[in-house]
């Protein structure tokens, strides 16, 4: 049996981009495919996996639907982040030719990210729940007129061959993942650049959000993400997901969080973790 302490869970089928991210970040661990994000969270909570790799946003498609709503109730802690470059492949069964294809299968985001090739080949796009599942179906059909847009790992997993490589329209196509665990692993405040993720709700009064966030500006804390979504079925009950650069024990972050708490109904930390090297490279480029 697989050792749970050396298992990392992800949403999707074997060969999915989340599976690829797991293997890049934790090559020593066994990947555990799950049907949904909730199932991946449960695998960690129940002790069947030590970690979960969860996609949160893509540089082309934007944020992953519903994930910010699911994170606060996952019962897990964010302990790291990972940026995975997405290289799409046009995969077919052995003997297939790109010129003879009639249909291409994949997730809606992958199809949208490869519009130029689909238009050039003049083939019909077929939407699936995920890229790896589409790859498994194309392999099972063994029809040389059917292809799939998926990862090179999916091709190797299901015995498909790459007809075209790196077919995505945007060269910067990158997905950001969060690594989650049952227990928090908080880096030392002086260990290097860190990120802190949290959710909060403000009181339903004028300028509440402005006042709640004022402390981050006055204390020089860089907020890299702020997104809102409705909770409890009420249109006036918004919860905010935010990320800031820094550690809660840093003086400026501590003061900003204290001011946030003063003007908020609830503040809940989701995790403090090291900044990924990709983030630091982007800062250098700016």
Secondary structure, DSSP 8 states (H G I E B T S, - for coil): ---GGGEEEEES-TTSHHHHHHHHH-TTSEEEEESSHHHHHHHHHTTS-SEEEEEEEETTTEE-TTHHHHHTTS--EEEEEEEEE---EEEE-TT--GGG--EEEEEHHHHHTTHHHHHHHT-EEEEES-HHHHHHHHHHHT-TTEEEEE-HHHHHHHT-EEEEES--S-TT-EEEEEEEESS-----TTSS-EEEEEEEEE-SSTTHHHHHHHHHHHTT--EEEEEEEE-TT-TT-EEEEEEEES-TTSHHHHHHHHHHHHTEEEEEEEEEEE--HHHHHHHHH-
